[in-house]
Amino acid sequence: MKLNTLVKTNVKKKIRPGRGIGSGKGKTGGRGIKGQKSRSGVAIKAFEGGQTPLYRRLPKRGFKSLAFKNTAIINLSHLQKFHDNKKIDLSVPIDLKLLQEKKIINKKYLKLKILGEGDFKSKVSLTANFASKQAQVKIEKAGGTLNILKKKQAQVKIKKASENLEILKK
């Protein structure tokens, strides 16, 4: 017995609607007579036969914020990992601009937030717009300093960045 000589025994013939009355699916092809659903290219989406559709039965919930998400978030563990991999030098003051130059953070971000996840052993001077309490404690415990920018300083940077975007668009 060879695989190429075996005869298929479990094959059912495919039903071909609209191929004569003897096929059992002739004339209207199982679509009934007249109406929107008998025509080709029609689908009544979310119609449940007059029952209130699911999307109307469920309550409205939440919204999609249109606010521009321009804050980059980085954990202390990531900074430590980049230092261990010799991608950044923690003896130099670290800010958003440096992280963008080293391609750790995308250029589209205008603000920086430091979070305190993971272990942090190095003494470092950080400049950011925001920082969690845990991050502040860990940086100070390691002997580093954290400089949090005021709103006006951040707004000046945002204006400069938006002007640069407009120049790039032209």
C-alpha positions, 0 to 999 in steps of 0.5 A: 500500500502506497500513499499515492494509491489510496482512494479517498472515501470520506469526501463529501461533494461541495454544495453549489447554490443556484445550480438547478432545482435538482441540487436542492439549493437551486433557484433562490440558492437558500436565500428565500424570496425577495428582501434585502438579505436575498440580494448580493453584497448586503450585510445587516451588521449588528442587526439582531432581528428586532432585539436591541443590539448588544452595543445598545444594551451595554452602558457607555463607558469611558472615553478616548482622551484627545490630549497629546501624550507627550510624557516619556516614562522610564524606570530606575531599573532601566537606567541602571541596566543601560548603565551596566550595558555602558549605553549611558554614563551616570556620572554625567547629568541625565535629562530628557535631551541626553536620553533622546540623543542616546536613542533610549527615548523617542524624540516625540516626547517633551516631558520625562517622568522617573518611576522607582521600579527595581534596584538602583545603586549608582550615584546620579544627577537626574533632571525630569519633569515628574518623579514618583516618591519611590524614585525620589527616595531611591535616588537620594538613598544612592547618594544622587540628586533629582532636579524637578523642572517647574512648569514654566521651564517645561512650557518653554521647552514645549514651545521650542519643540512645537516650533521645531515640529512646525518647521519640520512640517514645512 
